[in-house]
Amino acid sequence: MVKLAIDGGSPVRTKPFPEWPIYDQLEEKLLLEVLHSGKWGGATRSKLPEAERLFAELHDAKYAVTVVNGTVAIAIALQAAGVRAGDEVIVPPYTFFATAAAPFLFGAIPVFADVEEQTLLIDPDQVEALITPRTKAIVPVHIGGAPANMTRLKAIAEKHGLRIIEDSAQAAGARWNGTGVGAIGDLGTFSFQSSKNINSGEGGMILTNNEALADQAWSLVNAGRIRDGAWYQHEVIGWNLRMTEFQAALLIGQLSRLEQQMAVREKNARLLNELLQDVDGVSPLATDPQVTRHAYHLYIFKLHKDLADKLNKSDVCRMLNAEGIPVHEGYVALNQNRAISEEIRKRTGQARRDSCPVAERACEKEALWLPQNVLLGDEQDMHDIAQAIRKVVQSV
């Protein structure tokens, strides 16, 4: 048996994977244009309208509103959709903290619906079972860049009179049945934090095809002003949550690279899927046939139950890291997060624990991640990943 690198053997690879972010003279030129214009903020708009237009067109949306980050994007979208303090918002537990924390900004309460075993995306059956008279919105998360089942979720929302806010933070460019994510529900939100496939350091975007919702979101982000109104005409309570011109310049530059990068990620993910078919004990996540474009912000694979019960997931990560593969453990299930549970108790007066066994097991034992920059490598990189996984699994 080949000796693992963590035990002193030779690692599968020592070559680094592609670095992130990727940029060149284009981003420098765009940033300098903003610098020399002297118009840097979000109120003196030059680059911002272009960034909004390009991003909306990419996702088949009519309207786009830039915001300071993806967390605020979710909170503002919920507000624009009519969610108020005390209302319930159904979210998955297998996601970043912000999805569940954002409703708290305006007093709404997250309720956790478990995820599907094969996709780790929110389970529509679990969503429908949790709907009460207090439920006002569903927030599906397109985790890792794979769209959730928007066909089922839209049918459920229409049946019960609910809004859908798509958390598309990891899914820029993804498509469900040919339509861009973020433009399928009532509103969609995106993040441009530095790890994301479209990166402006920080920043976010809200998309919609509903003009009234777009205007409401715009007002909330622009201190309660109304479009085409006077500067000191404040019609609603709002805040300054605008993106800057510098961030918009970076977005424009990064968007010019997205199509080529998406094609590379998709090609490498398909190859890695094929290579892992021959590795006993692991499987990539399933992809619904209605996913017509996967953004692959993450490549997620799972340890099979027998292997996961035998191995500690943290140990698997350390072994793969030693082989030169930057695998991550991923999330802690948010239904088990103490801060969120305590906040729900404080706001409702009740201690509540939503049972989400699929997400809990994925977080504790099964699901592992490769970041998106790894998928920007070449074919040999994918073979190295599969070889390292096979080496570690066969060592058990």
C-alpha positions in Angstrom: 0.0 0.0 0.0 1.3 3.5 -0.9 2.3 5.5 2.1 0.2 8.6 2.7 1.9 12.0 2.6 0.6 12.8 6.1 2.5 9.7 7.3 5.7 10.7 5.5 5.0 9.5 2.0 5.3 11.5 -1.2 2.4 13.8 -1.9 0.4 13.3 -5.1 1.2 16.9 -6.1 3.2 19.9 -4.9 2.2 22.1 -7.8 -0.2 24.9 -6.8 -3.7 25.3 -8.2 -4.7 28.5 -10.1 -4.7 31.5 -7.8 -7.7 33.7 -7.2 -8.6 36.5 -8.0 -7.6 36.6 -11.7 -7.2 40.1 -13.1 -5.0 42.1 -15.5 -4.7 45.6 -17.1 -8.5 45.7 -17.8 -9.3 46.0 -14.0 -6.5 48.4 -13.6 -7.8 50.6 -16.4 -11.4 50.6 -15.1 -10.2 51.4 -11.6 -8.1 54.3 -12.8 -11.0 55.7 -14.8 -13.0 55.9 -11.5 -10.0 57.3 -9.6 -9.4 60.1 -12.1 -13.1 60.9 -12.5 -13.2 62.0 -8.8 -16.6 60.4 -8.6 -16.0 57.4 -6.3 -19.2 56.9 -4.3 -22.4 55.2 -5.1 -24.5 58.3 -5.6 -22.3 59.6 -8.5 -23.2 56.8 -10.9 -21.1 56.0 -14.0 -19.8 52.4 -13.7 -22.7 51.3 -11.5 -25.4 51.4 -14.2 -23.2 49.5 -16.6 -22.4 46.8 -14.0 -26.1 46.5 -13.2 -27.1 46.3 -16.8 -24.5 43.6 -17.6 -25.4 41.5 -14.6 -29.1 41.7 -15.2 -28.7 40.7 -18.9 -26.6 37.7 -17.9 -29.5 36.4 -15.7 -32.5 37.4 -17.9 -33.6 40.0 -15.3 -35.1 43.4 -16.2 -33.9 45.2 -13.0 -30.8 45.2 -10.9 -29.9 47.1 -7.7 -26.3 47.1 -6.4 -25.8 46.9 -2.6 -22.9 46.7 -0.2 -22.8 42.9 0.2 -24.8 39.7 -0.2 -26.1 39.6 3.4 -27.7 43.1 3.0 -29.0 42.0 -0.4 -31.0 39.2 1.2 -32.3 41.5 4.0 -33.3 44.2 1.6 -35.0 41.7 -0.8 -37.0 40.3 2.0 -38.1 43.8 3.0 -39.0 44.8 -0.5 -41.1 41.6 -0.8 -43.1 42.6 2.2 -41.6 40.4 5.0 -41.9 42.1 8.3 -40.9 41.6 12.0 -42.3 38.3 13.3 -42.9 36.8 9.9 -41.3 33.4 9.2 -38.9 32.7 6.3 -38.1 29.2 5.3 -34.4 28.6 4.6 -32.0 25.6 4.3 -29.5 24.7 7.1 -26.8 23.8 4.6 -25.6 27.3 3.7 -23.5 30.2 4.9 -24.5 31.9 8.1 -25.8 35.0 6.3 -28.8 33.2 4.8 -30.3 32.7 8.2 -28.9 35.8 9.9 -30.2 38.3 7.3 -33.9 37.9 8.2 -33.0 38.9 11.8 -31.9 42.4 10.6 -35.6 43.3 10.3 -37.0 41.0 12.9 -38.1 38.1 10.7 -37.6 34.5 11.9 -35.7 31.8 9.9 -37.3 28.3 9.9 -35.0 25.5 8.6 -36.2 23.0 6.0 -33.9 20.1 5.5 -32.0 19.4 2.2 -32.2 16.6 -0.4 -29.9 13.7 0.2 -28.4 13.7 -3.3 -28.1 17.4 -4.0 -27.8 19.1 -0.5 -30.3 21.7 -1.9 -33.5 22.7 0.0 -36.1 19.9 -0.2 -39.4 21.2 -1.6 -41.3 18.5 0.4 -39.8 19.7 3.6 -40.5 23.3 2.7 -44.2 22.7 2.2 -44.5 20.7 5.4 -43.2 23.8 7.4 -45.6 26.4 6.0 -47.8 28.1 8.6 -49.9 31.3 8.6 -46.8 33.1 9.7 -44.7 32.0 6.7 -44.2 34.8 4.2 -41.2 33.8 2.1 -39.0 30.9 1.0 -35.2 31.5 0.5 -33.8 28.6 -1.6 -30.0 28.7 -1.8 -28.3 27.6 -5.0 -25.5 26.0 -3.1 -22.1 25.6 -4.7 -23.6 27.1 -7.9 -26.3 24.4 -8.5 -29.8 25.8 -8.8 -32.4 24.5 -6.3 -35.6 23.0 -7.7 -37.2 26.2 -8.7 -40.1 24.5 -10.6 -41.3 22.8 -7.5 -40.6 25.7 -5.2 -42.5 28.2 -7.4 -45.5 25.9 -7.5 -45.5 25.7 -3.7 -45.1 29.5 -3.4 -47.9 30.2 -5.7 -50.2 27.7 -4.0 -49.6 29.3 -0.6 -49.2 32.9 -1.6 -45.5 33.2 -0.6 -42.6 35.2 -2.0 -39.4 33.5 -3.2 -36.0 35.2 -2.6 -33.3 33.2 -4.4 -30.0 33.3 -2.5 -27.8 33.1 -5.5 -24.6 34.2 -3.8 -22.6 31.2 -5.1 -24.4 30.9 -8.5 -23.5 33.8 -10.8 -24.2 32.6 -14.3 -26.2 29.5 -13.3 -29.4 28.6 -15.1 -32.5 26.5 -14.4 -34.4 25.3 -17.4 -32.5 27.9 -19.5 -33.4 30.8 -17.2 -30.8 32.7 -15.2 -31.0 32.2 -11.4 -32.1 35.3 -9.5 -34.7 36.1 -12.2 -36.9 33.0 -11.5 -38.3 33.9 -8.1 -39.7 37.2 -7.0 -36.2 38.6 -6.3 -32.7 37.1 -6.4 -29.6 38.1 -4.4 -25.9 37.7 -5.2 -22.6 38.2 -3.4 -19.3 39.6 -4.9 -17.2 38.8 -1.8 -13.6 38.0 -2.6 -14.1 34.2 -2.8 -17.0 34.4 -5.3 -16.8 33.6 -9.0 -17.5 37.3 -9.7 -15.4 39.2 -7.2 -15.3 42.9 -6.3 -13.8 42.3 -2.9 -17.2 42.9 -1.3 -20.5 43.9 -2.8 -23.9 42.4 -3.7 -26.8 42.6 -6.2 -30.5 42.3 -6.2 -32.3 41.2 -9.4 -36.0 41.1 -10.2 -38.4 41.2 -13.1 -40.9 43.1 -11.0 -40.6 46.9 -11.4 -42.4 47.7 -8.1 -40.1 45.4 -6.2 -37.1 46.9 -7.9 -38.2 50.4 -7.0 -38.8 49.4 -3.4 -35.4 47.7 -3.1 -33.7 50.8 -4.7 -35.4 53.1 -2.2 -34.4 51.0 0.8 -30.8 51.0 -0.4 -30.8 54.8 -1.2 -31.9 56.3 2.1 -35.6 56.1 1.2 -35.4 58.2 -1.9 -37.4 57.4 -5.0 -36.1 57.0 -8.5 -36.2 60.3 -10.4 -37.1 62.1 -7.2 -35.3 65.1 -5.6 -32.2 64.4 -3.6 -33.9 65.3 -0.3 -37.2 63.6 -1.2 -37.4 60.6 1.2 -40.6 58.7 0.8 -39.8 55.6 2.8 -37.5 54.6 5.6 -34.2 53.6 4.0 -30.5 53.6 4.5 -27.3 54.2 2.5 -26.4 50.7 1.5 -24.9 51.5 -1.9 -22.0 49.9 -3.7 -19.1 52.2 -4.8 -17.9 53.0 -8.3 -14.6 51.2 -7.6 -16.5 48.0 -6.9 -18.6 48.4 -10.0 -15.4 48.9 -12.1 -14.1 45.6 -10.7 -17.4 43.9 -11.5 -17.3 45.0 -15.1 -13.8 43.7 -15.5 -14.6 40.4 -13.8 -17.8 39.8 -15.8 -15.8 40.0 -19.0 -14.0 36.8 -17.9 -17.0 34.8 -16.6 -18.1 32.9 -19.7 -14.6 31.5 -20.4 -14.1 30.6 -16.7 -17.5 29.0 -16.5 -16.7 26.8 -19.5 -13.5 25.7 -17.9 -15.1 24.9 -14.6 -17.9 22.9 -16.2 -15.5 20.9 -18.3 -13.2 20.1 -15.4 -16.2 19.2 -13.2 -17.5 16.7 -15.8 -14.1 15.1 -16.0 -13.8 14.9 -12.2 -17.3 13.4 -12.0 -16.1 10.7 -14.4 -12.9 10.0 -12.6 -14.6 9.7 -9.2 -17.0 7.1 -10.5 -14.2 4.6 -10.2 -13.4 5.5 -6.6 -15.2 3.3 -4.1 -16.5 5.2 -1.1 -17.1 8.7 -2.6 -19.6 10.3 -5.0 -20.1 13.8 -6.4 -23.5 15.4 -5.7 -26.3 14.7 -8.2 -27.3 17.4 -10.6 -31.0 17.7 -11.6 -31.4 17.5 -15.4 -33.2 20.9 -15.2 -29.9 22.5 -14.2 -28.9 23.8 -17.6 -25.9 25.7 -16.3 -24.0 25.0 -13.1 -21.8 27.8 -11.7 -19.5 25.5 -9.7 -18.5 27.9 -7.0 -17.8 24.7 -5.1 -17.3 21.2 -6.2 -19.0 19.1 -3.5 -18.5 15.4 -3.1 -19.7 13.0 -0.3 -18.2 10.2 1.6 -20.4 7.1 1.5 -22.1 6.2 4.8 -19.8 3.2 5.6 -16.7 5.2 4.9 -18.0 8.3 6.7 -18.8 6.2 9.8 -15.3 4.8 9.7 -13.3 8.0 9.1 -13.4 11.4 10.7 -14.1 14.0 8.1 -11.5 16.3 9.5 -8.9 13.6 9.2 -9.9 13.0 5.6 -9.4 16.8 4.9 -6.0 16.7 6.6 -4.9 13.7 4.6 -6.0 15.2 1.3 -4.4 18.6 2.2 -1.1 16.7 2.8 -1.4 15.2 -0.7 -1.6 18.8 -2.1 -5.4 18.9 -2.6 -7.1 22.0 -0.9 -10.2 20.2 0.3 -12.4 21.9 2.9 -14.9 20.5 5.5 -17.6 23.0 4.7 -20.5 24.2 6.8 -21.8 23.5 10.2 -25.6 22.9 10.0 -27.3 26.3 10.9 -30.2 24.6 12.6 -27.6 23.6 15.2 -26.0 27.0 15.5 -26.2 28.3 19.0 -26.3 32.0 18.1 -29.2 31.5 15.7 -31.1 29.3 18.1 -30.6 31.8 20.9 -31.8 34.7 18.7 -34.9 32.7 17.7 -35.6 32.1 21.4 -35.2 35.7 22.3 -37.5 36.9 19.5 -40.2 34.3 19.8 -40.0 33.4 23.5 -39.7 29.8 22.6 -36.7 27.4 22.3 -37.0 25.8 18.9 -34.9 23.1 17.2 -35.7 22.3 13.6 -34.8 18.7 12.8 -32.6 18.5 9.6 -30.9 15.1 9.7 -29.7 15.1 6.1 -27.9 18.5 6.5 -26.6 17.5 9.9 -25.0 14.3 8.6 -23.6 16.1 5.5 -21.9 18.7 7.7 -20.7 16.4 10.4 -19.6 13.4 8.4 -20.0 13.3 4.6 -19.7 16.5 2.5 -16.3 17.8 1.3 -15.6 20.8 -0.9 -13.1 21.9 -3.5 -13.1 25.7 -4.1 -13.9 27.1 -7.6 -10.3 28.1 -8.4 -9.3 24.5 -8.4 -11.7 23.9 -11.3 -9.8 26.5 -13.3 -6.8 24.1 -13.6 -6.1 21.7 -16.4 -6.9 18.0 -17.0 -3.9 16.8 -15.1 -5.0 18.7 -12.1 -8.3 16.8 -12.1 -6.5 13.5 -12.4 -4.3 14.5 -9.5 -7.4 15.2 -7.4 -9.0 11.9 -8.2 -5.7 10.1 -7.6 -5.3 11.7 -4.2 -8.9 10.8 -3.2 -8.4 7.2 -4.3 -5.1 7.1 -2.4 -6.7 8.3 0.8 -9.8 6.1 0.5 -7.8 3.0 -0.2 -5.6 3.6 2.8 -8.5 2.9 5.1 
